[in-house]
Amino acid sequence: MRAAGFGAVAAGPAGAAEERPVSSIGAQDAAIKLGYADSVVFVPGYGMAVAQAQHAVKELADELEKRGVDVNFAIHPVAGRMPGHMNVLLAEADVSYEQLREMDEINPEMPRTDVAVVIGANDVTNPAAKDNSDSPIYGMPIIEVNEAQEVIVIKRSLSPGFAGIDNDLFYEPNTSMLFSDAKQAAADIASHVQEL
């Protein structure tokens, strides 16, 4: 059974780098996807740092774990403003060190992951780095979230990341965009998970 809003297509907010259709969902639909998953991997990036969302993300992870969901965090070595930036923020939010998984360790598990949640990580999740030899980031190692069964990207808009290029992940058939501030989105999703 499909919940209301699943599969809705939106062109994205104004200022999109390219007019390609994306699937857009709200916090309630995201909560359903996450709350009924067996495994969830959060992929934090600079957007999480800017929104100071690490504590809200940890609270969401805690709610999912209460429901028996296996939760991990995929850490790209250059996500954020400096190497180790995401590790520092997540440690500050008391995320267990065992849940912090390096890129090379987590990538082989992505095809078995029910939902990957990208929180402000742009270039480090862009499949163009692997698939498009014309892309300026071609050859850059990425966290292969597009291999997960489903992907939820929490981002304010479709704007490009630091590299200034469109993220092909946003337009993948298994990706849903949740257009919101990361801190607010995590809090809203956690609230809806509690109600499931």
N, C-alpha and C positions, 0 to 999 in steps of 0.2 A: 504494500500500500504506500502510495506517495503522499507525503504531507504537503499541505498548501504551501505554495511558493517554491517548491523544488523544481528546478529546471527552468525557472523564469529567465528570460533573456533580456538583458539591458545593454544599452550601448556604453554605459559607464558615465561618470560625471563629466561635465564640460572640461575641456583641456586635455582630453585623452590624446595620447601620442598618435594613435591610429584608430580609425573607425572600424573595429572588428567586434563582432558580438561577443559578449561575456555573459556568463550565468551569475546572477546576483542573488544573494540570500540575506536574511536577517538573522538576528541573534537567536531567535527561537528555533528556526530551522537548523542552525549550526549546533545548538544544544542537543537536538534530536540526533543528528549525525554522530556527535561526540559521545553522548550519553549511552548510546546503544552499540558503540564500537567495542571491540576487544582490545585493540591497540591504537594508541594515538602518539604521534611524534610532533612536538612543537619545534619550530625552526625560528629562533629569534634573530633579529637583525637590528640595524640602526634605528628603524622606526619604533621598536620596542623601547630602546634607550631614550629617544626623544620624548616619547609619551610617558616615560617613567612607569611603564606598565608591568615591570617584573613581579611586583607583589600581587597584582590582580591576576596575572598569568599563573602564579604559584597557587593562588586560591582556587582558580579554575581547575588546575591539575589535581589539587586535593579533592575537589568535589568529584572529579572523574574517578580517582582512585577509590573513593568511598563506594562507588558503584562497581568496583572490580575491574576497571579499565587499566591496562598496562600502559603507563605513561613514561615517555623518555623525551629528552631534549637533544636535538641535533645541533652540534656546534661547528660552524665553519671557521677555520683558523683566522680569516680576515674579516669576519662579520663585525660591523661596528666601526669605531674610529681607530682602533688599535688591536693588535693581536691579544686575545684573552679578554676582550671587553665584555663579551656575553657571559663568560665564566664568572667574572667579577660581579656583574649585575645579578645573575641567578644565585650566586653564593650569598649575596647580600639579602636575597629574598628567602634564604634557607632551603633552596632546592638541593636535594641530596646529591652529593658528588657522583654516586653510582648512576644517577639518572642522566648525567651529562655525557653524551656520546659523541666522540669525534667523528668527522665526516667519513673517513675510511672505514670506520667500524659500523656506522649506521647505514651507509648506502646499500650494502647487500641485504639489509632487512627491509628496505622500502617496499619491495613488491609484496611483502607479507603484512604491511602496515595498513590498517583500515582507513585511518584518516591522518593526513599530515596537515598541520596548521602552521602556515607561514605568517609570522608577525613582523612585518616591516623589513623582511630580508628580501632584497630585490635581485641584484646581480648574481648573488651566490646561489640562487635557485633557478636561474634562467636556462632552460634547456637548449637555447641557441649556442651555448658554450660547447655543447656536444654535437648538435645536429646541423649547425649552419656554419660552413667553412668561411662564409663571407662576413660573419659577425666579428666585431672588434674584440669580443671576449672569447672567441673560439679557442678551445684548448685549455681554458681556465677550469680547474676542478670545481665542481658544484655539488651541493647536496641534492641528490636526485629525487626530489619530492614528487616529480611527475610520474614516478614509478609506483607511488602509493595507489591504493584503490580509489581514494578520494582525496582532494586537496581543498582546503579552505584558506584563502588568502585574506588576511585582515590588513587593510590599507586604506588610507584616506581617499585615494584616487588612483587612476591608471598611470600617473606620472612615472617617468623613467627614474631609475636609481642613479647612483654615483657615476656609472659609465655612460649615462645619457642615452641609453638605448631601450627600446620597448622590450618588455619581458614576455616572451612567447608563452610562459606558463599560464598567464592570465586567460588565454584563449583556448587552453586545452579542454577537451570534452569532460574530463574528470575534475575540473577546477570550478569552484564557486567563489565569487568575490563577496566579501563582507566589507562594504565601504563605511569605515568608522575610525575614530580614534582608538588606538590599540587598548588603552587602559579601560575606556568605557565599554568597548566590545567584550573584553575578557570578563568584566564585572557583570554585564548583561547576560552573557552566555552562562556564567556560573549560576546566576539567579534562576535562569530557566532550567538548568540541569537539576537544581534542587527541587523543582516542581515536577520533574518526570516521575 
